[in-house]
Amino acid sequence: MDKNEKFPKIALGAWAWGNDGTFGRTLTADELRPVFDTAMKAGLNLWDTAFVYGMGTSEKILGGFLRTVPRDSYYISAKFTPQCADPKSENAVVEMFNTSAELLGTDYMDFYWIHNPVGAPKWIKELIPLAKSGKIGHIGLSNHNLAEIKEAAAILENEGLKISAIQNHYSILNRSSEDSGILDYCKENGITFFSYMVLEQGALSGKYSTSNPLPENSDRGRTYNPLLPQIEKIVAVMKEIAQKHGVSTAQIPIAWAIAKGTLPIIGVTKASQAEDAAKAAALELTADEIKAIEDAADRYKLNVIRGWEKEMK
Ligand SMILES: NC(=O)c1ccc[n+]([C@@H]2O[C@H](COP(=O)([O-])OP(=O)(O)OC[C@H]3O[C@@H](n4cnc5c(N)ncnc54)[C@H](OP(=O)(O)O)[C@@H]3O)[C@@H](O)[C@H]2O)c1
């Protein structure tokens, strides 16, 4: 990483800002502006998004906010999603990059990711001229397993480039990136591991329960509501730890992800959630607390794998 760059310990995710049926409700720019302002004030200035999050909606809302602050006051992390590529295009990566850049109001992405390995390694090859042109600060791979990461790393190395970041699902309910050696590979190779869905889209936040389930008309509701009886028991362990520290339950899984050496991307839809994320960055869990959380999760072996994901073997 460039020595002038000082990334926060936590990135914020804007998937829910571009409602596509995953979260169950539509958020307006007026509602989200205080979320953005609170986060920036708290020093959380690394924003993760993708064109596919509402087909430009998330990037458009975020870009509207970013245009009102200096370019050097934030970092942007956006993605090329193979499934959204125009099949007739000979330069799909450049096209999607340019579309996102226009929506976000920038010509430079601090992080630019290949969103998933569908069609790999074609896309990483297409990314090379873009990276060499200086428009990408850090190249990232998301949802790739270790073999796919190594394949891309070798291609980039031949061009004098490298993978800077990996972005995979990583939470107490899904530790397959740890079990499969991806976390160790990242540590050994100076790669930052961004953990996404640390809160399992709210199911681990302490906000949802069997008596207050996630929105039924959403993918997250359909995924987690049937699991809430077990999730509730895991959350109860985290709640107890949260009470001991005098913090909210949602801060516990975030602090856990940091303690495991990862950079969590937290989806925020309210100003209070941005505040919580900032506080979690300062929270230190003991080894016993980490073990208690993991033991609670291990009892139920939920291993949540979403529709776009695969087991990281
Ligand atoms: N590369 C990939 O394939 C991929 C996949 C998934 C996610 N991501 C990235 O990772 C980000 C995070 O994932 P995510 O947004 O899907 O899920 P998440 O971070 O696990 O959960 C976000 C949800 O948790 C709830 N929440 C957050 N902070 C809270 C707090 N302090 N107290 C109570 N509830 C809280 C909110 O629910 P309510 O809105 O209901 O309040 C929020 O929408 C995404 O936005 C995206 O940028 C990447």
The ligand as an ORCA input file, in Angstrom:
! r2SCAN-3c Opt
* xyz 0 1
  N     -18.071     -9.066     -2.772
  C     -19.242     -9.579     -2.523
  O     -19.684    -10.551     -3.167
  C     -20.068     -9.006     -1.424
  C     -21.170     -9.728     -0.926
  C     -21.876     -9.188      0.151
  C     -21.520     -7.958      0.676
  N     -20.469     -7.267      0.145
  C     -20.070     -5.931      0.664
  O     -20.044     -5.993      2.084
  C     -20.955     -5.041      2.622
  C     -21.526     -5.572      3.921
  O     -22.438     -6.628      3.678
  P     -24.014     -6.430      3.801
  O     -24.345     -4.986      3.721
  O     -24.633     -7.345      2.810
  O     -24.327     -7.060      5.232
  P     -23.790     -6.827      6.725
  O     -22.747     -5.809      6.801
  O     -23.525     -8.179      7.274
  O     -25.137     -6.313      7.442
  C     -25.648     -5.047      7.152
  C     -26.962     -4.868      7.878
  O     -26.791     -5.091      9.272
  C     -27.570     -4.177     10.021
  N     -26.668     -3.385     10.867
  C     -25.493     -2.809     10.532
  N     -24.936     -2.195     11.599
  C     -25.783     -2.388     12.623
  C     -25.762     -1.980     13.978
  N     -24.754     -1.272     14.477
  N     -26.796     -2.341     14.769
  C     -27.835     -3.079     14.277
  N     -27.910     -3.467     12.989
  C     -26.887     -3.140     12.178
  C     -28.311     -3.292      9.023
  O     -29.626     -3.840      8.857
  P     -30.895     -2.865      8.674
  O     -30.628     -2.122      7.403
  O     -32.047     -3.796      8.620
  O     -30.898     -1.939      9.865
  C     -27.490     -3.446      7.756
  O     -28.233     -3.285      6.572
  C     -21.977     -4.800      1.501
  O     -22.682     -3.588      1.684
  C     -21.065     -4.826      0.296
  O     -20.394     -3.584      0.175
  C     -19.731     -7.787     -0.873
*
